[in-house]
Amino acid sequence: MEGAILLLEDEESVNRGVRFTLEKAGYQVYACGSIREAEQVLEVHRPQMMICDLTLPDGNGLDFIRKVRETQRDIYILCLTALDSETDYVMGYSAGADDYVAKPFSLSVLTLKVQAYFGRNKKAANTPISFGKIRVSMSEMRAWRADEELFFTKTEWKLLMLFLQNPNQILSKNQILESLFDAEGDFVEENTIAVMIRRLREKMEEDPAKPQYIKNVRGMGYILHDSD
C-alpha cells in the first residue's frame, strides 16, 4: 500500500467513488461518514492523510480539523467543500487544512493531489536527516553519530521517529504515550518514558548528562533540538 488515508465524507456516492478510486491507485482508505467514526480511525490507525468534507451530520468540519491538528501535527489535511470563496479558503487554512478541492471535483484531480503529497513524503523519507553529528535514514531505519552506527530497539525507533517528525516542538508525556501505544498492542507506561529518553541520550549524545539534542522542558515534556 502507498499510504493510509482517512476519508470523511457523508455523501454516500462521493464517499464510495473517492474510496474506490484511491484504493485502485494503491492507497489504504478508511472511509467514514461521521466525525465519531473518524475519531475512532484516527485513534487506532493514525493515517498520514485526512480528506475531509466540511459539512457533516454530527459537527462542523472546520472545528474537527482544529481538534485533529491539536494532537496530530504531521497529518496532511485536504478539504472537500462545496464552498468556493477566498473567505472559505482562509478559514480552512486557519483551522489547519493544507489544501482544498472544491465540489464538484474531478476524481483524477483529487488523485493527482494525493499522489503529489505521498510522492513528496516518500522523497523526504529517502533523504537522510542530519542535525549536529547525528544522521538518520528513515527509509532504511538506520542512524549514525559521525561515522559510528547507532542501534535502537523497536520502541526506541518509534520514539526517535516521533521526535524527528516534530522537530523543535515540545512533546508532552501524554503525546509520547499516545504515539507509543498502538493497535498492535505495544504499550509503554508513563514511568518508562524517562528511561527510554535516557537510553536514547546514551546512544545519541556525546555527554548524556548534558544533552545537546533531546532536552527536558521543565513541567512540559521533551524537545528534539540541535543547539549548533
ABEGO torsion letter per residue (X at the ends): XABBBBBBBABAAAAAAAAAAAAAAGBBBBBBABAAAAAAAAAAAGBABBBBBABBAAEBAAAAAAAAAAABAABBBBBBBABBBAAAAAAAAAAGBABBBBOBBBAAAAAAAAAAAAAAAAAAAABBBBBEABBBBAAAGBBBBEABBBBBBAAAAAAAAAAAABBGBBBBAAAAAAAABBAAGBBBBAAAAAAAAAAAAAAABABAABBAABBBBBGAEBBBBBAX
